Structures are given as C-alpha cells and as structure tokens.
C-alpha cells in the first residue's frame, strides 16, 4: 500500500479508513506466526562459513623470526598481525597492539585504567574526580553507553551528523568543564547511522581546546573495512591529525576482526600514540603475559596480508548487501511519501537507522513483537535507553537469511504505519 499523500494531510475520515485497512494488514501479519529476529548486528552463518579455513590453521607454531608462539611473551601481539592492522587502519606499525578477540574488552581496560591510575597526562586518577562525564554522539552504540553506566560515568549527548559528531556541540561541552574526560565515536559507518566522520571533523575534534588535560577520544573503528558498495571509504587519519594538532594522546583507536572472521574467536587491536601505547602495555602487563599468538598466526596464514582481508570483505559484501537492499525496498515501497519515517541507506557497516513518527517507536517495537518480529528495544541507541523523542529504532539485517529479512521488514513497515495512524487518529 503506497500513497504520495503524507498521512498528516489526510482528513479524519480518510485516516479512519486507512487505519481500518492497515489494521487488517497487521492482523494478516500476526496470523502468519512469524518468528524473526533483527535485534543484533551479528554475522550470518554464511558469513562465518567464509572463515572456516581458519579451523585447520595455523600450520606452524613459529613466527617468521623462529619464535615459539606456544609460549609466554609478546605482550603487544604477533608483529605479522600487527602489520595487517596497521595497513588496514592507516597507522604506523609501532602504534599497534593486538590482543584477544574483543576490542570491547580493550576499551573497558582503557577506561578502567584511567579511572584507577589516570593516563600519561592526568593530574590524578579519574576516580578521584568529583564526577566523570563522556560525550556520546547519538544515535550511537548501545554497548558503549552500558559500559559507561556500569562504571558510573555520566553521559552527555551531541547529535551524530552525516559527517560525524556535531563539533560545535562537542566544543561547548569540553571547553570549560574539566569533568568531561572523553567521548565515543564510531568514525566509519557508525553504529547505527552509517555516518562517516570526515577528515575535517576529525581534525577539529582532535584540535579542540578542552578543560580536561587528559581528554580522550575513544575511536572505535569497528567497521573500517565493512563496505557495502564498491566505493570503499577510508577512515580519517586520527592519530596523525592529533599529533599535528599538538594533542597526540587524545585519540585511542580500536578495531577487531569480530565481523571479519569468527565473531567469538577473532583478533582485537588498539592503536595509539607512543606514550599512550606504553601506558596501556604497562597496565596490561599486570593482567597478562601475552595474548593468544597462535590465533594471531592463524589469521596471518589465512589472510596473508591486508589485501587478503580486503578481498575477504568483498565476499562479505556480496552476502549482506542484498539484505540491506531488502530493507530499503520494504521501507520505500510502503512508507515513502507518508511523512512518518526516515531511514538511512548506509554504504557500509551493519545497521540501518530508522526514525519513525515522534512518540511511536516503542509502539512499533511492541507491535512487531506481537507479530513475531524481534527488534532492538526503542531508544537503545541512546544512553540509558532514553530517546527523548521516542522515534529511533536500530535495524540489524545481517544475521537472518535474505528471505527472513524480506519478511521481517515488510512486517516492520506495516507496524510503522499502524503506530503512526494510531497516533494521528487519537
């Protein structure tokens, strides 16, 4: 059902008639007994199959220098895997540390170390401050926000624009308040908007005057190589920009192979200034004698080099790009012109950001649940799950098979329209 007339322009009688029709569509949807899930941005089984060759690797247990990788040591990771990450992230090899499977763990380690010990340029540990605040671009990544909430860090929000965080809003928060100690950003194909932080915005962020001398930008480049089109955008050189601005310690970059190879058995990486890197390794040295270097070698043998990763990611693109196209088709065919929803058409990453009529997102999610379609809770892309406009829904189409994405998104579109009609008719 499509119309070029915005629903808000319909008369009361026209709204009532349309509501009756869409309720019938929804009843038909619920009668299908669906059981579909669009809640988490996980790789599908076919994507994981792409990396099954890892299961027979490594074929050796020595690195190229002859070091026995079965033993302790190598706190900063196997040099060969560090070389691959350095190439992919556009940073110097000396900046990179490779660890276990989770970059989220590395982020947690950094923040907790700042709280307990402070950083290289901290006047005192963050835990000794009266309050600690983080700038959080929204919509954003829910796990970033829940981590801060767990650690008792207050969150202040700024809009996430198409070219990155709203710099003017960030500037206003950091200029005079020394309790604002850091900010999150997913710079390339952001979760969930798909935004890409421009080099200009990145340069401004690292150059901003901040009241806190140890202000940190946690640069979570989780989707740096997760392209959905042949136009493969490159991330801004945030470490180089920061060094040139006189704030080399401001950004700390994170990445992993979690959505490249096996989500639970990949390799995570951190990249930072020499001072930050040494600080991180000093803290890490009290908790570890070295990472799983055999898993590092396994990935090196599997990929060969960074170009091997890029070729592998094109295989991922072939599998998931049709699913994103299915999201676009379902939303466009039902909702275009109605004036009740906007959504992104990302060129990379794992999500589609859907904004529905103000005050209806929670209702859309509930309607979908009753129809057998699980969606991420409304507002999850905001700190504490609190979307002040109750309009934001994150869609994650990668995990289900294509046919399930098509069925789920057709149902979501019905729920969006029904929730809007209910509100407009009230």
VMD Tcl script that draws the C-alpha trace (Angstrom):
set ca {
  {0.00 0.00 0.00}
  {1.54 3.31 -1.05}
  {0.37 6.87 -1.37}
  {2.07 10.13 -2.21}
  {0.00 11.97 0.38}
  {1.51 12.48 3.84}
  {-0.70 10.91 6.49}
  {-0.83 14.19 8.37}
  {-2.63 15.73 5.39}
  {-5.47 13.19 5.42}
  {-8.89 14.11 6.75}
  {-10.30 12.39 9.81}
  {-12.47 10.16 7.64}
  {-9.53 9.27 5.39}
  {-7.37 8.47 8.41}
  {-10.10 6.23 9.85}
  {-10.49 4.35 6.60}
  {-6.77 3.87 6.23}
  {-6.43 2.75 9.83}
  {-9.04 0.06 9.23}
  {-7.15 -1.17 6.17}
  {-3.76 -1.20 7.88}
  {-5.16 -2.97 10.93}
  {-6.36 -5.69 8.59}
  {-2.85 -5.88 7.12}
  {-1.46 -6.20 10.63}
  {-3.94 -8.92 11.55}
  {-2.85 -10.85 8.48}
  {0.77 -10.34 9.54}
  {0.20 -11.73 13.04}
  {-1.71 -14.68 11.61}
  {1.43 -15.83 9.79}
  {3.04 -16.97 13.06}
  {6.41 -15.44 12.24}
  {9.48 -15.92 14.40}
  {12.07 -13.48 13.08}
  {14.92 -11.61 14.78}
  {16.52 -8.30 13.74}
  {17.93 -7.45 17.17}
  {21.71 -7.82 16.98}
  {24.30 -6.98 14.37}
  {25.79 -10.46 14.15}
  {27.30 -12.13 11.09}
  {25.09 -14.71 9.45}
  {26.10 -18.36 9.29}
  {27.06 -17.97 5.63}
  {29.43 -15.16 6.61}
  {31.03 -17.29 9.30}
  {31.44 -20.07 6.76}
  {33.75 -17.80 4.78}
  {36.34 -18.24 7.53}
  {36.10 -21.99 8.06}
  {39.61 -22.31 6.66}
  {40.83 -20.96 9.98}
  {39.83 -24.22 11.63}
  {42.79 -26.03 10.04}
  {45.32 -23.34 10.93}
  {47.99 -22.49 11.88}
  {50.22 -24.97 10.13}
  {53.19 -23.87 12.22}
  {53.80 -22.56 15.73}
  {56.64 -20.20 14.94}
  {56.67 -16.63 13.67}
  {58.97 -15.56 10.87}
  {61.82 -14.97 13.32}
  {61.54 -18.51 14.65}
  {59.94 -17.59 18.00}
  {57.86 -20.37 19.53}
  {54.38 -18.88 19.77}
  {53.12 -21.60 22.09}
  {54.96 -19.97 24.96}
  {54.56 -16.83 27.05}
  {55.55 -13.38 25.85}
  {54.84 -10.92 23.10}
  {52.54 -8.68 25.12}
  {51.88 -6.36 22.16}
  {50.97 -9.22 19.81}
  {52.46 -11.00 16.84}
  {54.21 -8.50 14.59}
  {52.76 -10.05 11.43}
  {49.15 -9.47 12.52}
  {50.07 -6.01 13.76}
  {51.34 -5.25 10.27}
  {47.99 -6.22 8.79}
  {46.06 -4.00 11.20}
  {48.47 -1.11 10.64}
  {47.84 -1.29 6.90}
  {44.06 -1.58 7.27}
  {43.83 1.28 9.77}
  {46.35 3.54 8.05}
  {48.63 3.84 11.09}
  {52.28 3.10 11.83}
  {53.17 -0.41 12.91}
  {54.71 0.99 16.08}
  {51.28 2.30 17.14}
  {49.51 -1.09 17.12}
  {48.88 -3.58 19.91}
  {47.00 -6.80 19.13}
  {45.24 -8.79 21.82}
  {42.41 -11.23 22.27}
  {39.15 -11.48 20.38}
  {37.34 -8.43 21.79}
  {38.04 -4.77 21.13}
  {35.28 -4.01 23.64}
  {37.48 -5.60 26.29}
  {40.33 -3.31 25.30}
  {38.03 -0.29 25.62}
  {36.97 -1.44 29.07}
  {40.61 -1.90 30.06}
  {41.47 1.63 28.94}
  {38.60 3.27 30.80}
  {39.10 1.29 33.99}
  {42.82 2.06 33.92}
  {42.04 5.75 33.53}
  {39.69 5.51 36.50}
  {42.18 3.63 38.69}
  {45.50 5.13 37.62}
  {44.90 8.06 35.28}
  {46.62 8.47 31.94}
  {50.00 9.88 30.94}
  {48.71 13.45 31.18}
  {46.18 13.05 34.01}
  {46.56 15.24 37.10}
  {45.04 12.37 39.12}
  {43.09 9.13 38.52}
  {39.65 9.78 37.12}
  {38.09 8.04 40.12}
  {39.38 10.90 42.30}
  {37.41 13.48 40.31}
  {34.06 14.56 41.75}
  {32.36 13.32 38.59}
  {33.43 11.95 35.22}
  {31.49 12.66 32.05}
  {31.70 11.36 28.48}
  {30.39 12.95 25.32}
  {28.19 10.47 23.48}
  {27.10 11.12 19.87}
  {23.54 9.89 19.34}
  {22.19 7.74 17.94}
  {25.16 5.61 18.97}
  {26.41 2.20 20.03}
  {24.49 0.81 22.99}
  {27.41 -1.18 24.40}
  {29.47 1.99 24.70}
  {26.71 3.51 26.78}
  {26.10 0.49 29.01}
  {29.85 0.29 29.72}
  {29.88 3.89 30.94}
  {26.75 3.33 33.00}
  {28.33 0.29 34.64}
  {31.39 2.37 35.59}
  {29.38 5.27 36.95}
  {30.36 7.70 34.21}
  {27.78 10.33 33.29}
  {26.81 10.72 29.64}
  {26.11 13.95 27.79}
  {24.83 13.70 24.24}
  {25.53 15.50 20.98}
  {23.95 14.88 17.58}
  {25.64 12.45 15.18}
  {25.57 14.09 11.76}
  {26.31 12.57 8.37}
  {29.94 13.77 8.59}
  {30.48 12.87 12.25}
  {29.68 14.32 15.67}
  {28.36 17.88 15.89}
  {31.65 19.68 16.54}
  {30.04 22.87 17.84}
  {28.09 20.86 20.40}
  {31.21 18.96 21.46}
  {33.18 22.22 21.75}
  {30.56 23.71 24.05}
  {30.77 20.70 26.38}
  {34.54 20.29 26.62}
  {35.77 23.88 26.65}
  {35.08 24.85 30.26}
  {34.17 21.63 32.09}
  {37.20 19.62 33.33}
  {34.94 16.73 34.34}
  {34.28 15.95 30.65}
  {37.05 13.41 30.23}
  {36.27 11.68 26.98}
  {33.99 10.88 24.10}
  {32.99 7.92 21.99}
  {32.92 7.81 18.24}
  {32.42 5.07 15.68}
  {34.03 7.03 12.85}
  {33.40 4.86 9.81}
  {29.93 3.51 9.02}
  {28.80 4.43 12.52}
  {26.50 2.24 14.57}
  {23.64 2.70 13.82}
  {23.51 5.64 11.40}
  {26.21 4.61 8.92}
  {27.73 8.10 9.22}
  {31.37 8.57 8.24}
  {33.46 11.08 10.16}
  {35.10 13.39 7.64}
  {38.80 14.30 7.90}
  {37.72 17.88 8.55}
  {35.53 16.91 11.52}
  {38.22 14.56 12.84}
  {40.78 17.36 12.63}
  {38.51 19.69 14.57}
  {37.81 17.12 17.27}
  {41.46 16.42 18.00}
  {42.32 20.14 17.99}
  {39.54 21.37 20.29}
  {40.64 23.20 23.45}
  {39.49 21.08 26.40}
  {39.34 21.93 30.08}
  {40.48 18.40 30.92}
  {44.18 17.95 30.03}
  {43.64 14.19 29.69}
  {40.55 14.30 27.44}
  {40.34 11.11 25.37}
  {38.54 10.25 22.15}
  {37.82 6.52 22.04}
  {37.88 5.95 18.28}
  {36.07 2.64 17.79}
  {36.81 1.83 14.17}
  {34.81 -1.39 14.26}
  {33.62 -1.11 10.65}
  {36.67 0.34 8.90}
  {36.62 -2.31 6.15}
  {32.94 -3.27 6.23}
  {31.90 -1.78 2.91}
  {28.53 -2.38 1.25}
  {29.45 -0.81 -2.09}
  {32.46 -0.67 -4.35}
  {33.10 2.87 -3.10}
  {35.30 1.85 -0.16}
  {35.67 4.90 2.07}
  {38.82 5.36 4.11}
  {38.80 6.40 7.74}
  {40.34 9.69 8.76}
  {43.96 9.53 9.96}
  {43.04 10.50 13.50}
  {46.41 9.63 15.05}
  {48.27 11.74 12.50}
  {45.80 14.60 12.83}
  {46.09 14.50 16.62}
  {49.88 14.56 16.55}
  {49.83 17.51 14.15}
  {47.40 19.38 16.41}
  {49.62 19.04 19.44}
  {47.32 16.53 21.17}
  {48.90 13.18 20.27}
  {47.48 11.39 23.30}
  {43.87 12.41 22.67}
  {42.65 9.55 20.42}
  {42.92 5.84 21.13}
  {41.81 3.67 18.23}
  {40.21 0.24 18.46}
  {39.32 -2.39 15.88}
  {38.88 -6.15 15.55}
  {38.18 -8.99 13.17}
  {34.99 -9.86 15.05}
  {32.81 -9.32 11.98}
  {35.55 -10.32 9.56}
  {36.36 -13.88 10.66}
  {34.78 -15.62 13.67}
  {32.89 -13.22 15.90}
  {33.91 -15.02 19.07}
  {37.42 -16.03 18.07}
  {38.98 -13.13 16.21}
  {41.73 -10.63 16.94}
  {41.34 -7.19 18.50}
  {43.67 -4.25 18.08}
  {44.45 -0.93 19.70}
  {46.44 1.88 18.09}
  {47.69 4.94 19.91}
  {50.45 7.47 20.41}
  {53.79 6.17 21.72}
  {53.02 7.48 25.21}
  {49.51 6.01 25.29}
  {50.74 2.71 23.89}
  {53.44 2.39 26.54}
  {50.92 3.32 29.24}
  {48.45 0.69 28.02}
  {51.08 -2.05 27.84}
  {52.30 -1.20 31.34}
  {48.79 -1.62 32.72}
  {48.19 -4.75 30.63}
  {51.41 -6.30 31.86}
  {49.91 -6.74 35.31}
  {46.99 -8.73 33.89}
  {48.56 -10.78 31.09}
  {51.83 -12.35 30.00}
  {50.77 -12.25 26.38}
  {47.82 -12.82 24.03}
  {46.90 -15.88 22.00}
  {49.69 -15.58 19.44}
  {48.69 -18.85 17.78}
  {45.35 -17.26 16.92}
  {47.28 -14.26 15.60}
  {49.33 -16.60 13.41}
  {46.19 -18.44 12.34}
  {44.78 -15.17 10.98}
  {48.06 -14.24 9.33}
  {48.20 -17.56 7.49}
  {44.54 -17.23 6.50}
  {44.78 -13.69 5.08}
  {48.42 -13.38 4.07}
  {48.29 -9.59 4.21}
  {45.91 -6.64 4.36}
  {44.86 -7.13 0.74}
  {43.75 -10.61 1.73}
  {41.45 -9.03 4.32}
  {40.07 -6.63 1.72}
  {39.35 -9.48 -0.68}
  {37.66 -11.40 2.13}
  {35.47 -8.41 2.95}
  {34.24 -8.26 -0.64}
  {32.88 -11.77 -0.08}
  {31.06 -10.48 2.99}
  {29.67 -7.61 0.94}
  {28.27 -9.99 -1.65}
  {26.36 -11.82 1.09}
  {24.95 -8.91 3.09}
  {24.44 -6.11 0.55}
  {21.24 -7.81 -0.75}
  {19.88 -7.81 2.80}
  {20.39 -4.06 3.11}
  {18.73 -3.65 -0.29}
  {15.78 -5.66 1.05}
  {15.45 -3.25 3.99}
  {15.41 -0.30 1.61}
  {12.89 -1.94 -0.70}
  {10.49 -2.82 2.11}
  {10.57 0.59 3.74}
  {10.40 2.52 0.48}
  {7.56 0.52 -1.02}
  {5.31 1.00 1.99}
  {6.39 4.21 3.69}
  {7.77 6.60 1.07}
  {5.74 9.78 0.88}
  {3.78 9.17 4.08}
  {5.83 11.60 6.14}
  {6.06 9.22 9.09}
  {9.53 7.70 8.78}
  {13.08 8.37 7.66}
  {15.84 5.82 7.31}
  {19.43 5.61 6.26}
  {20.87 3.95 3.17}
  {24.31 3.07 4.54}
  {27.28 2.36 2.31}
  {28.93 0.24 4.98}
  {28.60 -1.17 8.47}
  {25.96 -3.40 9.97}
  {22.86 -1.32 10.63}
  {20.05 0.78 9.22}
  {18.86 3.68 11.35}
  {15.08 4.10 11.30}
  {13.40 7.21 12.70}
  {9.61 6.90 12.94}
  {6.93 9.38 13.94}
  {7.78 11.00 17.26}
  {6.28 9.11 20.17}
  {5.73 5.84 18.28}
  {8.99 3.89 18.33}
  {8.11 1.96 21.47}
  {4.73 1.11 19.99}
  {6.32 -0.05 16.71}
  {8.62 -2.42 18.59}
  {5.70 -3.78 20.62}
  {3.56 -4.30 17.52}
  {6.44 -6.10 15.82}
  {6.97 -8.33 18.85}
  {3.31 -9.34 18.87}
  {3.66 -10.20 15.20}
  {6.69 -12.42 15.88}
  {9.37 -9.94 14.79}
  {12.02 -9.14 17.41}
  {13.55 -5.67 17.14}
  {16.16 -3.94 19.28}
  {14.34 -2.01 22.03}
  {13.35 1.51 21.05}
  {15.85 4.04 22.32}
  {18.69 1.53 22.67}
  {20.96 3.82 20.64}
  {20.74 6.45 23.41}
  {22.29 6.49 26.89}
  {20.19 4.57 29.41}
  {17.85 3.64 26.52}
  {16.21 7.06 26.78}
  {15.32 8.52 23.39}
  {13.61 11.80 24.31}
  {11.59 11.75 21.11}
  {10.77 8.02 21.18}
  {11.39 7.74 17.49}
  {14.63 5.80 16.94}
  {14.89 2.12 16.03}
  {18.07 0.29 15.03}
  {17.64 -2.37 12.37}
  {20.15 -5.20 12.10}
  {19.61 -7.20 8.89}
  {22.84 -9.24 8.67}
  {22.09 -12.32 10.77}
  {18.83 -13.68 9.24}
  {18.78 -15.21 5.78}
  {17.60 -12.92 2.98}
  {14.07 -14.33 2.84}
  {13.65 -13.70 6.56}
  {14.90 -10.12 6.19}
  {12.37 -9.53 3.42}
  {9.51 -10.96 5.52}
  {10.57 -9.15 8.68}
  {10.98 -5.78 7.02}
  {7.64 -5.99 5.23}
  {6.14 -6.58 8.67}
  {8.10 -3.73 10.27}
  {6.81 -1.34 7.63}
  {3.22 -2.32 8.47}
  {3.93 -1.75 12.17}
  {5.43 1.69 11.50}
  {2.37 2.78 9.56}
  {-0.08 1.32 12.06}
  {1.61 3.04 15.01}
  {1.60 6.34 13.14}
  {-2.07 6.03 12.18}
  {-3.00 5.23 15.78}
  {-1.21 8.35 17.00}
  {-2.57 10.62 14.29}
  {-6.10 9.32 14.84}
  {-6.04 9.71 18.63}
}
mol new
graphics top color blue
foreach p $ca { graphics top sphere $p radius 0.5 }
foreach p [lrange $ca 0 end-1] q [lrange $ca 1 end] { graphics top cylinder $p $q radius 0.2 }
display resetview
